[in-house]
Amino acid sequence: MKKIFFFLWMILSIKGFSQQQNKRLDIFYNDGFFIKGAGIDNNGPQYFKAFADAGGNAFRTWRSSNANSEFDSARKYQLKVALGIEVGQELHGFDYNDTKAVKQQFNLIKAKIDKYKDEPQLLCWVVGNELNLLFDENGGLGNVNPKVYDALEEIVRYIHQVDSIHPVTTTFAGIIPTHVKVVSERCPSLDFYSFQIYGGLQTLPQDIEKLSLNKPYIISEYGPLGHWERPSTSWNREIEETSKEKSEGLTQRIQSGFIENTNPLFLGGFAFLWGQKQERTPTWYGMFLPTGECDARVDVLTEYWSGKVPNNYAPLVSTITLNDKSATDNIIIKEAETCTANIDVTDPDNDPLLYKWELLGEVKEKSEGGAYEAKPKVYPLEILADNGSSITFKLPDNNGEYRLFAYVFDGNGKVGTANIPFMVDLSKIK
């Protein structure tokens, strides 16, 4: 193994990496550190023990506002930290033609770098998140102002000036050759690239090969299929995978994108998200519930990171139906006063299961680029018959868009989940 890393070290030197750049990448190519990580941000210290127990060795953040407590947890559990440094996005209104605003941002970031550059658990700096993400008037991906990357280059150069040890990266939404080309030209000081992909993890080796990279790379976000990759209802509500579908898909993509990936420039990745987050739904990306239970994606990552079988597996919800229809049937209820919902669930450990059902409205304002999104309203759910995996309930009083959630608990800290969107339109019979 040491010979392999020495050979890779020589490759980097031949490709024009300076001695200082090699020093910053030393932990990867000399010490053989491969990132087995997840994103843990604003989620509280309770998640770090579970992460270390699962075999994780590094976590990333998106900002430094909780860095003090995050570094405390990293020291406690011997974890490395890829510290996120917030940089304004054009997507969210930051104007890179405003030289005063750019200068103010730079000064704020310098203070953060100076504060945390000597932290022993610091692995690298993640400067900016998806700075390339911007939508054109047709809803497709556009091109950001190139001055975005001029500002990024200034930040990276400053970090290199005051910190000779830790490498610097920025993250891309997707793997888009034209975007990578612009960044490589405008911000050549980056030490490695970071890509955020979901379904695309399946074809990662092939997609990276098309870039002809001359620098290492990581996957800074991966997980279930993204909401933009899933089918939607006729009224434009994305259809979430069940917990079984998520775990099976993640297993396949880890196999193709990580285990079978032999590219010497690949340094590992961070799964999204080790915690809970509202984005389209409260269960789409987060692997945990607010109450602490985790789903089968944690089992998948535990086996991948540690090579060990989990002590207990999560229940697996494979399907959910409403009045014998699936979400892709575009369920619009116009005549019935009651509905019957069913889920198919199995538990690998044959644990006794506890069921919970919850009725929510839909998100009023959809976020973009992972920005804050308010959890939808929770509606009273009047259950008329309850058989655990099947319930009959009374329709909401008001017309509108709803989503029914099913949670299946095994009593050992694990949960299976599923949800189904539907619309109520009883105007014709009222």
Backbone torsions as a table, in degrees:
resi	resn	phi	psi	omega
1	MET	NA	-42.8	179.9
2	LYS	-61.0	-36.4	178.0
3	LYS	-64.7	-38.0	179.5
4	ILE	-63.4	-46.2	-178.9
5	PHE	-67.0	-35.5	176.9
6	PHE	-64.3	-39.8	178.0
7	PHE	-62.8	-43.5	178.6
8	LEU	-64.3	-36.2	177.7
9	TRP	-60.6	-41.4	179.1
10	MET	-67.3	-36.4	177.7
11	ILE	-60.0	-45.6	-179.8
12	LEU	-62.3	-39.2	179.2
13	SER	-65.5	-41.6	179.6
14	ILE	-64.2	-35.7	-178.0
15	LYS	-75.4	5.5	173.6
16	GLY	99.5	10.7	176.7
17	PHE	-70.9	134.2	178.3
18	SER	-72.7	166.5	177.7
19	GLN	-60.3	-36.5	179.8
20	GLN	-68.7	-39.2	176.9
21	GLN	-63.2	-41.0	177.2
22	ASN	-61.3	-37.5	179.3
23	LYS	-63.9	-39.8	-180.0
24	ARG	-67.9	-27.4	179.4
25	LEU	-94.3	7.8	-174.2
26	ASP	-57.6	-38.9	-176.9
27	ILE	-62.1	-29.5	-180.0
28	PHE	-84.7	-49.4	-169.6
29	TYR	-95.1	-14.3	175.8
30	ASN	-107.5	-43.8	-179.6
31	ASP	-86.4	-12.7	176.6
32	GLY	74.1	29.1	179.6
33	PHE	-78.8	121.7	176.7
34	PHE	-115.1	126.2	-172.6
35	ILE	-70.6	118.1	170.1
36	LYS	-115.1	84.8	-165.1
37	GLY	-130.2	177.8	176.6
38	ALA	-151.4	159.3	173.5
39	GLY	-82.3	126.0	176.7
40	ILE	-132.6	106.5	-173.3
41	ASP	-143.2	123.8	179.5
42	ASN	57.8	34.3	-175.0
43	ASN	-114.6	-3.9	176.9
44	GLY	90.8	155.8	-174.2
45	PRO	-69.4	-14.7	-175.6
46	GLN	-66.5	-17.6	-176.5
47	TYR	-85.4	-18.2	-170.9
48	PHE	-72.6	-38.5	178.2
49	LYS	-62.2	-45.2	178.9
50	ALA	-61.2	-37.1	179.4
51	PHE	-65.6	-47.5	178.4
52	ALA	-63.8	-40.7	179.2
53	ASP	-63.0	-30.1	179.7
54	ALA	-78.1	-9.0	178.8
55	GLY	102.9	6.8	177.2
56	GLY	-68.9	148.7	-179.8
57	ASN	-123.0	-9.3	179.9
58	ALA	-156.0	147.5	174.7
59	PHE	-130.0	153.5	177.7
60	ARG	-111.8	156.0	174.0
61	THR	-125.3	171.2	179.6
62	TRP	-109.6	-6.3	-178.1
63	ARG	-158.7	171.2	-177.7
64	SER	-109.0	8.2	-174.8
65	SER	-63.2	-26.4	177.9
66	ASN	-113.1	22.5	-172.3
67	ALA	-61.8	-36.9	-178.0
68	ASN	-58.7	-50.4	-179.5
69	SER	-70.4	-32.8	178.8
70	GLU	-67.7	-39.8	175.8
71	PHE	-67.7	-33.5	175.4
72	ASP	-60.5	-45.7	179.1
73	SER	-66.5	-37.3	178.7
74	ALA	-62.4	-41.9	178.1
75	ARG	-66.1	-40.9	-177.8
76	LYS	-61.9	-39.0	-174.9
77	TYR	-110.0	12.8	177.3
78	GLN	55.3	54.7	179.3
79	LEU	-114.6	153.6	174.3
80	LYS	-96.2	154.4	-176.4
81	VAL	-122.8	123.9	168.4
82	ALA	-93.7	98.5	-169.3
83	LEU	-81.7	123.1	178.5
84	GLY	-78.7	135.3	175.1
85	ILE	-116.8	114.6	-177.6
86	GLU	-65.3	133.2	175.8
87	VAL	-132.1	134.8	-177.1
88	GLY	-58.9	137.5	178.2
89	GLN	-103.6	140.2	171.5
90	GLU	-60.9	-33.3	178.8
91	LEU	-53.2	-35.4	-176.7
92	HIS	-106.7	18.6	168.6
93	GLY	100.6	2.4	179.1
94	PHE	-73.8	132.1	-174.9
95	ASP	-103.5	108.4	-178.2
96	TYR	-81.7	0.2	169.3
97	ASN	-87.2	-9.8	177.7
98	ASP	-87.5	94.7	-174.4
99	THR	-63.2	-32.4	179.2
100	LYS	-66.4	-44.1	179.3
101	ALA	-64.8	-39.2	179.1
102	VAL	-64.1	-41.5	179.7
103	LYS	-65.9	-42.4	178.2
104	GLN	-61.5	-42.4	178.0
105	GLN	-61.8	-43.7	-179.7
106	PHE	-59.6	-43.9	-179.4
107	ASN	-65.5	-39.0	177.0
108	LEU	-64.0	-41.3	-179.1
109	ILE	-68.5	-38.0	177.6
110	LYS	-57.5	-41.2	180.0
111	ALA	-63.1	-38.4	178.6
112	LYS	-67.5	-41.4	178.9
113	ILE	-62.6	-46.7	-179.4
114	ASP	-60.8	-34.3	-176.8
115	LYS	-72.1	-36.6	-170.4
116	TYR	-113.0	1.2	-172.7
117	LYS	-65.5	-21.1	-177.4
118	ASP	-103.1	10.7	177.9
119	GLU	-65.5	125.4	-177.9
120	PRO	-61.4	-29.0	-177.1
121	GLN	-89.1	0.1	-179.8
122	LEU	-67.8	126.3	177.8
123	LEU	-95.4	-48.9	-177.8
124	CYS	-163.9	171.1	175.8
125	TRP	-103.8	132.0	174.6
126	VAL	-110.5	97.4	-171.7
127	VAL	-95.6	106.9	-179.8
128	GLY	84.9	144.1	178.7
129	ASN	-122.4	117.6	176.8
130	GLU	51.4	50.8	178.3
131	LEU	-64.0	-19.3	179.6
132	ASN	-83.5	-3.1	-174.6
133	LEU	-83.4	113.6	177.8
134	LEU	-157.0	135.5	-176.8
135	PHE	-102.3	140.8	177.3
136	ASP	-85.6	-178.7	-175.0
137	GLU	-66.2	-16.8	178.5
138	ASN	-95.8	2.1	179.6
139	GLY	89.5	-1.2	177.4
140	GLY	-88.0	175.0	179.0
141	LEU	-73.9	129.1	176.5
142	GLY	-102.9	-169.9	178.8
143	ASN	-111.4	130.6	-179.8
144	VAL	-77.9	164.0	174.6
145	ASN	-58.5	125.5	-179.9
146	PRO	-57.2	-20.9	178.7
147	LYS	-64.9	-18.7	173.0
148	VAL	-55.1	-44.4	-174.9
149	TYR	-83.3	-21.0	170.9
150	ASP	-66.2	-42.8	177.5
151	ALA	-64.9	-39.7	177.7
152	LEU	-61.9	-43.1	179.3
153	GLU	-60.5	-40.6	178.4
154	GLU	-61.6	-40.6	178.7
155	ILE	-65.8	-45.5	-178.5
156	VAL	-62.5	-42.0	179.2
157	ARG	-62.4	-38.6	178.4
158	TYR	-64.7	-43.7	178.7
159	ILE	-58.6	-45.7	179.2
160	HIS	-61.3	-32.8	-179.0
161	GLN	-66.4	-39.9	-174.7
162	VAL	-103.1	-11.3	-176.9
163	ASP	-137.7	104.4	-177.2
164	SER	-90.3	-0.7	-170.9
165	ILE	-104.1	-41.8	-168.7
166	HIS	-99.1	130.2	180.0
167	PRO	-73.2	163.0	-176.8
168	VAL	-124.3	139.0	176.8
169	THR	-138.4	170.1	167.8
170	THR	-136.0	159.1	-175.0
171	THR	-106.7	144.1	177.0
172	PHE	-108.7	139.5	166.8
173	ALA	-78.4	110.1	-178.5
174	GLY	77.8	178.2	176.8
175	ILE	-115.3	95.3	-173.5
176	ILE	-118.8	107.1	-173.4
177	PRO	-52.1	-42.1	-178.6
178	THR	-65.2	-35.1	178.5
179	HIS	-68.9	-42.8	179.5
180	VAL	-63.8	-38.2	-180.0
181	LYS	-62.2	-44.4	-179.8
182	VAL	-63.1	-43.6	-179.4
183	VAL	-65.6	-40.7	-179.8
184	SER	-62.6	-30.5	179.8
185	GLU	-83.4	-41.0	-175.1
186	ARG	-87.6	-23.8	-178.1
187	CYS	-133.6	68.2	-175.6
188	PRO	-72.0	-10.9	-175.6
189	SER	-81.3	-8.4	176.8
190	LEU	-56.6	141.2	-179.5
191	ASP	-86.4	-32.0	174.5
192	PHE	-156.8	165.3	-178.9
193	TYR	-102.8	154.1	177.2
194	SER	-131.3	129.4	-177.6
195	PHE	-117.9	143.2	-179.1
196	GLN	-116.6	109.1	-174.5
197	ILE	-138.9	154.0	-177.8
198	TYR	-122.9	-88.0	174.5
199	GLY	-59.5	-30.5	-178.3
200	GLY	-66.1	-11.2	177.0
201	LEU	-61.6	-25.5	-179.4
202	GLN	-60.5	-33.8	-176.9
203	THR	-115.0	24.5	-176.6
204	LEU	-54.1	-52.3	-177.3
205	PRO	-56.5	-42.1	-179.3
206	GLN	-68.0	-41.3	-178.5
207	ASP	-67.9	-37.6	177.7
208	ILE	-67.3	-37.9	-179.4
209	GLU	-58.9	-33.5	-179.5
210	LYS	-68.6	-18.7	-177.6
211	LEU	-82.6	-20.6	-175.4
212	SER	52.4	51.9	-176.7
213	LEU	-64.3	145.3	172.9
214	ASN	-116.0	15.5	176.9
215	LYS	-137.2	157.4	176.7
216	PRO	-65.0	168.2	178.5
217	TYR	-149.3	157.5	171.9
218	ILE	-130.5	169.9	169.6
219	ILE	-105.5	107.7	-172.6
220	SER	-86.6	-10.4	169.2
221	GLU	-150.0	133.2	168.1
222	TYR	-154.1	158.0	-177.6
223	GLY	174.9	-136.0	178.9
224	PRO	-72.5	173.3	172.0
225	LEU	-59.6	136.1	-179.5
226	GLY	-70.7	159.7	-178.2
227	HIS	-63.5	-25.6	177.3
228	TRP	-78.2	-10.9	-179.0
229	GLU	-100.2	-2.7	-175.0
230	ARG	-104.7	156.7	174.0
231	PRO	-65.7	157.2	179.0
232	SER	-123.6	161.5	173.9
233	THR	-73.3	171.0	179.4
234	SER	-65.3	-18.0	177.4
235	TRP	-103.8	21.1	168.9
236	ASN	69.5	42.8	171.0
237	ARG	-112.7	124.5	-175.6
238	GLU	-67.5	144.9	-177.3
239	ILE	-101.8	116.8	-176.3
240	GLU	-81.1	146.5	172.7
241	GLU	-68.5	153.7	170.2
242	THR	-75.5	167.7	-177.7
243	SER	-63.8	-32.1	176.9
244	LYS	-69.3	-42.9	178.3
245	GLU	-61.2	-39.5	178.6
246	LYS	-63.1	-45.9	-176.9
247	SER	-68.0	-39.8	179.5
248	GLU	-68.1	-41.5	178.3
249	GLY	-64.9	-41.4	179.3
250	LEU	-63.9	-40.1	177.6
251	THR	-59.3	-45.9	-179.7
252	GLN	-64.3	-42.5	-176.6
253	ARG	-72.5	-34.0	174.8
254	ILE	-63.7	-40.4	178.6
255	GLN	-59.7	-47.5	-176.8
256	SER	-76.3	-42.5	-172.7
257	GLY	-86.6	-27.0	-176.9
258	PHE	-112.8	-61.5	-171.5
259	ILE	-64.3	-40.7	-178.7
260	GLU	-91.5	5.1	-178.6
261	ASN	-85.0	110.8	-176.8
262	THR	-103.9	8.6	-179.8
263	ASN	-64.7	122.5	-178.2
264	PRO	-66.4	-14.0	178.6
265	LEU	-85.2	-6.3	-175.9
266	PHE	-83.3	125.8	-173.6
267	LEU	-113.0	6.3	177.6
268	GLY	110.8	-162.2	-175.3
269	GLY	-168.5	171.9	-178.0
270	PHE	-120.9	120.5	177.4
271	ALA	-75.2	151.8	-178.2
272	PHE	-122.6	120.7	7.8
273	LEU	-136.6	135.5	178.8
274	TRP	-85.5	79.9	-175.3
275	GLY	159.0	-152.4	-179.8
276	GLN	-129.2	141.9	-177.7
277	LYS	-152.5	136.8	172.3
278	GLN	-86.6	114.1	172.6
279	GLU	-153.0	103.2	-170.4
280	ARG	72.0	-47.0	171.2
281	THR	-141.7	168.0	177.3
282	PRO	-75.4	-6.9	-174.0
283	THR	-120.1	-1.9	-169.7
284	TRP	-63.6	-53.1	-172.4
285	TYR	-105.0	-36.6	-179.3
286	GLY	-69.3	137.8	-179.9
287	MET	-86.4	-6.2	-177.6
288	PHE	-123.0	155.7	168.3
289	LEU	-90.5	161.1	176.2
290	PRO	-57.8	-25.4	179.6
291	THR	-83.0	-2.7	171.8
292	GLY	106.0	-14.5	179.7
293	GLU	-72.3	148.4	179.6
294	CYS	-120.4	157.6	-177.3
295	ASP	-98.7	-172.2	-171.0
296	ALA	-69.1	-15.6	175.8
297	ARG	-62.0	-32.8	176.3
298	VAL	-64.7	-37.0	176.0
299	ASP	-62.7	-43.4	179.7
300	VAL	-61.7	-46.2	-178.7
301	LEU	-68.6	-35.9	177.5
302	THR	-60.1	-44.9	179.5
303	GLU	-66.0	-39.1	-180.0
304	TYR	-69.8	-47.4	-176.3
305	TRP	-70.9	-45.0	-171.1
306	SER	-100.6	-20.5	-174.9
307	GLY	74.6	10.6	-177.4
308	LYS	-112.5	153.9	176.6
309	VAL	-80.6	132.0	177.3
310	PRO	-59.0	150.6	178.1
311	ASN	-64.6	-28.6	-178.1
312	ASN	-150.2	135.7	-180.0
313	TYR	-96.9	152.2	178.7
314	ALA	-77.7	150.6	170.5
315	PRO	-60.3	150.6	-177.1
316	LEU	-119.6	112.4	175.6
317	VAL	-93.1	119.3	-174.3
318	SER	-95.5	-36.0	-177.7
319	THR	-144.1	158.1	171.4
320	ILE	-142.1	135.6	179.6
321	THR	-132.7	158.1	175.8
322	LEU	-131.2	119.1	-173.7
323	ASN	52.3	42.3	178.5
324	ASP	65.2	18.2	177.3
325	LYS	-116.4	147.4	175.3
326	SER	-93.7	170.4	-176.0
327	ALA	-60.9	-33.4	-179.1
328	THR	-71.1	-6.8	175.8
329	ASP	-83.2	1.6	178.0
330	ASN	54.3	72.4	-171.4
331	ILE	-76.6	108.8	175.1
332	ILE	-120.1	112.8	-174.2
333	ILE	-92.4	120.1	-174.7
334	LYS	-121.3	-13.5	-172.2
335	GLU	-129.0	-33.0	-172.9
336	ALA	-80.7	152.8	173.8
337	GLU	-100.8	-15.2	176.1
338	THR	-129.2	158.9	178.0
339	CYS	-133.3	152.3	175.8
340	THR	-120.9	125.9	179.0
341	ALA	-112.4	143.1	179.6
342	ASN	-135.3	143.8	170.2
343	ILE	-126.9	150.5	171.1
344	ASP	-103.8	123.0	-176.3
345	VAL	-139.4	143.0	173.5
346	THR	-131.1	155.8	174.9
347	ASP	-126.3	118.3	-176.5
348	PRO	-59.0	-23.9	-178.2
349	ASP	-100.2	3.3	-177.8
350	ASN	55.3	36.7	176.7
351	ASP	-72.6	150.2	171.1
352	PRO	-66.6	137.0	-170.6
353	LEU	-111.1	145.9	176.6
354	LEU	-117.3	133.1	-174.1
355	TYR	-110.1	141.8	174.0
356	LYS	-135.7	135.5	177.6
357	TRP	-119.3	144.5	-177.8
358	GLU	-144.6	138.9	-179.8
359	LEU	-111.0	123.0	179.2
360	LEU	-121.2	157.0	165.9
361	GLY	-78.0	-171.3	177.0
362	GLU	-103.0	162.3	179.3
363	VAL	-60.1	130.2	179.6
364	LYS	-78.1	-42.3	178.3
365	GLU	-124.8	109.0	-179.8
366	LYS	-71.6	131.7	178.4
367	SER	-81.2	161.9	175.0
368	GLU	-126.2	143.0	175.8
369	GLY	64.9	27.7	176.1
370	GLY	78.6	11.9	179.4
371	ALA	-66.9	169.3	-179.2
372	TYR	-57.1	140.1	177.4
373	GLU	-139.1	128.9	-178.1
374	ALA	-73.9	138.4	175.8
375	LYS	-65.7	136.9	179.4
376	PRO	-63.5	164.3	179.1
377	LYS	-65.0	138.7	174.0
378	VAL	-92.6	128.2	-178.5
379	TYR	-104.3	149.3	174.5
380	PRO	-60.1	137.1	-179.9
381	LEU	-114.8	107.2	-179.0
382	GLU	-90.1	99.1	-176.4
383	ILE	-88.4	125.0	-177.7
384	LEU	-95.1	-29.6	177.5
385	ALA	-147.5	135.5	-174.4
386	ASP	-135.4	113.2	175.7
387	ASN	-113.6	24.9	179.8
388	GLY	84.1	-83.9	-179.0
389	SER	-82.5	2.2	178.5
390	SER	-144.5	133.5	176.3
391	ILE	-134.8	152.7	168.2
392	THR	-115.9	129.3	-175.1
393	PHE	-136.4	159.9	179.6
394	LYS	-82.3	139.9	179.4
395	LEU	-63.6	150.5	172.6
396	PRO	-59.8	154.0	-177.4
397	ASP	-70.3	-28.5	-173.6
398	ASN	-106.9	144.6	171.3
399	ASN	-63.4	155.0	177.2
400	GLY	149.5	-171.3	-179.2
401	GLU	-99.7	133.5	-178.2
402	TYR	-136.2	165.6	175.3
403	ARG	-143.9	124.7	-179.5
404	LEU	-96.8	128.3	-178.9
405	PHE	-109.4	140.7	173.4
406	ALA	-119.5	131.6	176.1
407	TYR	-122.8	132.3	-178.9
408	VAL	-123.3	115.3	-175.5
409	PHE	-103.7	142.3	179.3
410	ASP	-102.8	1.3	179.6
411	GLY	78.8	1.2	-179.1
412	ASN	-124.0	27.1	175.8
413	GLY	87.6	9.8	-179.5
414	LYS	-120.0	156.3	-176.4
415	VAL	-146.4	148.2	169.2
416	GLY	-112.7	145.7	-175.5
417	THR	-136.5	157.5	172.7
418	ALA	-164.0	155.9	173.8
419	ASN	-149.8	161.2	-177.7
420	ILE	-143.3	126.7	177.6
421	PRO	-84.9	146.9	175.3
422	PHE	-153.2	163.4	179.8
423	MET	-122.2	140.4	176.2
424	VAL	-107.2	125.0	177.7
425	ASP	-141.6	87.8	-176.9
426	LEU	-102.8	20.4	-175.2
427	SER	-61.4	-30.7	-176.0
428	LYS	-75.1	-18.9	-177.2
429	ILE	-112.9	5.5	179.8
430	LYS	-102.0	NA	NA
